[in-house]
Amino acid sequence: MRHTEFWARLDHALGKAYSRTWAELTVVRDLDGRTTKEALDAGVPPKQVWAAVWRQLELPESER
């Protein structure tokens, strides 16, 4: 997964207006206490970050 696909999925899940703010402010438990943005900036693969976001948001299987 590329970063562009990650952001498109997050935009779809949360809405484009809110997704960036959520990514900067919300700590995701499965990302070692980091926010989504911090994890991506640290080099965590977008696919791994999305899996953690998917679990945190309890999204449907179809969005996995």
For each residue, the residues with C-beta under 8 A, 3 or more apart:
1: 5 6 45 46 47 50
2: 5 6 46
3: 6 7 40 46
4: 7 8
5: 1 2 8 9 46
6: 1 2 3 9 10 40 46 47 49 50
7: 3 4 10 11 19
8: 4 5 11 12
9: 5 6 12 13 50 63
10: 6 7 13 14 19 22 23 36 50 53
11: 7 8 14 15 16 19
12: 8 9 63
13: 9 10 19 53 57 59 63
14: 10 11 18 19 22 57
15: 11 18 19
16: 11 19
17:
18: 14 15 21 22
19: 7 10 11 13 14 15 16 22 23
20: 23 24
21: 18 24 25
22: 10 14 18 19 25 26 36
23: 10 19 20 26 35 36 37
24: 20 21 35 36 37
25: 21 22 35
26: 22 23 35 36 56
27: 31 33 34 35
28: 31 34 35 36 39 49 52 53 56
29: 33 52 56
30: 51 52 55 56
31: 27 28 34 35 36 38 39 44 49 52
32: 39
33: 27 29
34: 27 28 31 38 39 42
35: 23 24 25 26 27 28 31 38 39
36: 10 22 23 24 26 28 31 39 40 49 52 53
37: 23 24 40 41
38: 31 34 35 41 42
39: 28 31 32 34 35 36 42 44 49 52
40: 3 6 36 37 43 44 46 49
41: 37 38
42: 34 38 39
43: 40
44: 31 39 40 48 49
45: 1 48 49
46: 1 2 3 5 6 40 49 50
47: 1 6 50 51
48: 44 45 51 52
49: 6 28 31 36 39 40 44 45 46 52 53
50: 1 6 9 10 46 47 53 54
51: 30 47 48 54 55 64
52: 28 29 30 31 36 39 48 49 55 56
53: 10 13 28 36 49 50 56 57 59
54: 50 51 57 59 63 64
55: 30 51 52 58
56: 26 28 29 30 52 53
57: 13 14 53 54
58: 55
59: 13 53 54 63 64
60: 63
61: 64
62:
63: 9 12 13 54 59 60
64: 51 54 59 61
